Amino acid sequence: MFKILKYIFFDLIRSRWSYVYLLFYLLLGAVLLFLNNDLSKAVITLMNVIIILVPLIGTLFGVMYYYNSKEFTELLLAQPIKRSSIFIGQYLGVALSLCMSLIIGLGIPFVLYGLFQSNEIWDFVLLLVTGTFLTLIFTALAFNIVLYNENKIKGFSYSILLWLFMAVIYDGLFLMSLIAFQSYPLDSFSIGATMFNPIDLSRILILLKLDISALLGYTGAVFKKFFGTGLGLFISIGALSLWVVLPVLNIYRKCRKKDF
Amino acid sequence: MIRLLKKLLFVLPLFWGLQLFAQTIVVCSDCKINSIKEAITNAVAGDTILVKKGTYKEYNIVVDKPLTIKGENFPVIDGEDQGEIIRVVSDNVTIDGLFIINVGTSYTSDHAAIRVVRSENFLIQNVVLEKLFFGIYIEKSNNGKIYHNKVIGDAQDEYNSGNGIQLWYSKNIVVEQNIVQKVRDGIYLEFSDNIIINDNISTENLRYGLHFMFSNDDLYTNNTFENNGAGVAVMFSKRIKMLNNTFKKNWGTAAFGLLLKEINDAEIKDNVFEENTVAINIEGSNRVVYSGNDFISNGYAIKVLGACYTNTFEKNNFLYNSFDVSYHSKINDNVFHHNYWSSYTGYDLDKDGIGDVPYRPVKLFSYIVNKTPETIILMRSLFIDIIDFSEKVLPVFTPDNLLDMTPQIKRYNDKD
């Protein structure tokens, strides 16, 4: 598995797209800091960008890479290698190279700007952690999609639909259900509903850290308990980890049974 | 010349007379007079009682003649939780430099460390109060000054704690350079008119840093209110001026920087509101002018609940608030102009420093949150940004005439 991981990883970091992705984050971080002159404001703006863009890149890149290297995968399948190590290796190779672009691309401008001397370091670390989580989650979901769909067009449209659903449509439905049932106690429901969407989860995680917790706790006791204490952070990170583990397990399960 | 001499002849004996009669009575633990009560009994009007350093276990001290009670190196007056400590019932009393502790707590009477009752021209200065119920309680007394005192309470619950400085039916009083901490209300005014409150620091109080009830024509400037249950509550009062104050970190589930309820004709100018859950909460307030204020990183900068007419918001800076303005109704009779909004995205083609596109400070999301508070969990979501944008283009739910027609391109920098 590690051999395949290593091969894919080095293959990808030599590729043009990794550099474009890296450069994009470099530029984004530098421009934000240049315009804002304020680390915490830059972190907020980056949060907005990351929770939308990282899932999109993760899904599209995952799908694209799988379809492109399909012949190579089939070649590997002919060798005496375990199937799970081929696919998990591929998945980790793609996800880790994306994570690396993200971390290095955002890290360099912030470190140069004096991140280590500021109080925002934990906010920034949290931002990178959520970015990494989102990459891992959405690349895994992309691999799930392609394993179920041989048709490229179908695979791409499902992946875009997945992103659109998680980033926009889910929140719309969420909002509508909250308004429709506004006469009922909704605290637990709304926290529960967040858990089912990794993008919402990451958003909440960063909001919590950026001191909006009091504003969130404005409404009710359950909110106050969840957002006012470490419990919120703990549960959110737990749920995010679950979001990584479950799709990866499904890749493992599916690739063993799949007919090529 | 002769007239001047005559005047001198008339005035000089007066001075001598005062010097002859006004004497200083020294109180110390091993003096002839070793209690303040005894000293007051022996004193005549105009005397000074000098209290030396030491601990005096006394309570219910009644000052019934015009005296100056002055502490040297902060003598401690320990009330041993028995009740009220000093009660002033005479005009022209000065209390200076005492350290008063252990005021008794009572549920039936408001025991205070220093209570002034129906007296004129009092001066309370350099007093330190600790372990108190009520601190300085001014009752139906006028023309006094409360200057440079320190009130440090240890209040836990609202129902069994008192206020730091309380004015009740009192007029023309100056409250200056006091520090009030950890009591129920830092400074409380009820039926008190023409009060001037300057340069005080009121922090960590359970309820309000400063609280007005039915008090008119008051002025407060250069005060700092930090970390209170709510910074300042102004209720049922008219013509209050609030200038150059700082409201900071009044941060919690029901916290406000400034709470206005039934306030008319007030002036709120050049204040700084920083990191409050709600910077200004307005209800039933009319003809109030808000100008030159800085709203920085608050949850809500201005939350308008209803029945607020002909208020003017001008030349304020709204910087990085989660919600700039929140309205509960569709009706707007207030004017917003020449403000700087950090979330303004318009342009200024004619370079006159005023944005060419009007700014709409009420977001649809704030309207939704008012209706269904739990939706706040969706804050900063992409979907919310999209619906906010569509509402901005075509307002349906928010007041459509609530516009800043002249948003500033650059923030006002009068403070720096």
HADDOCK unambig.tbl for C-alpha pairs under 7 A between the chains (distance, minus, plus):
assign (segid A and resid 167 and name CA) (segid B and resid 382 and name CA) 6.78 0.50 0.50
assign (segid A and resid 168 and name CA) (segid B and resid 382 and name CA) 6.10 0.50 0.50
assign (segid A and resid 168 and name CA) (segid B and resid 383 and name CA) 5.04 0.50 0.50
assign (segid A and resid 171 and name CA) (segid B and resid 383 and name CA) 6.13 0.50 0.50
assign (segid A and resid 172 and name CA) (segid B and resid 383 and name CA) 6.25 0.50 0.50
assign (segid A and resid 175 and name CA) (segid B and resid 375 and name CA) 6.57 0.50 0.50
assign (segid A and resid 178 and name CA) (segid B and resid 375 and name CA) 6.69 0.50 0.50
assign (segid A and resid 179 and name CA) (segid B and resid 372 and name CA) 6.38 0.50 0.50
assign (segid A and resid 182 and name CA) (segid B and resid 372 and name CA) 5.93 0.50 0.50
assign (segid A and resid 186 and name CA) (segid B and resid 374 and name CA) 6.56 0.50 0.50
assign (segid A and resid 187 and name CA) (segid B and resid 374 and name CA) 6.40 0.50 0.50
assign (segid A and resid 214 and name CA) (segid B and resid 251 and name CA) 6.57 0.50 0.50
assign (segid A and resid 214 and name CA) (segid B and resid 252 and name CA) 5.18 0.50 0.50
assign (segid A and resid 214 and name CA) (segid B and resid 253 and name CA) 5.89 0.50 0.50
assign (segid A and resid 214 and name CA) (segid B and resid 277 and name CA) 6.85 0.50 0.50
assign (segid A and resid 215 and name CA) (segid B and resid 253 and name CA) 6.92 0.50 0.50
assign (segid A and resid 215 and name CA) (segid B and resid 277 and name CA) 5.99 0.50 0.50
assign (segid A and resid 215 and name CA) (segid B and resid 299 and name CA) 6.08 0.50 0.50
assign (segid A and resid 216 and name CA) (segid B and resid 376 and name CA) 6.38 0.50 0.50
assign (segid A and resid 216 and name CA) (segid B and resid 377 and name CA) 6.77 0.50 0.50
assign (segid A and resid 217 and name CA) (segid B and resid 253 and name CA) 5.78 0.50 0.50
assign (segid A and resid 218 and name CA) (segid B and resid 253 and name CA) 4.37 0.50 0.50
assign (segid A and resid 218 and name CA) (segid B and resid 254 and name CA) 6.59 0.50 0.50
assign (segid A and resid 219 and name CA) (segid B and resid 373 and name CA) 5.92 0.50 0.50
assign (segid A and resid 219 and name CA) (segid B and resid 374 and name CA) 6.57 0.50 0.50
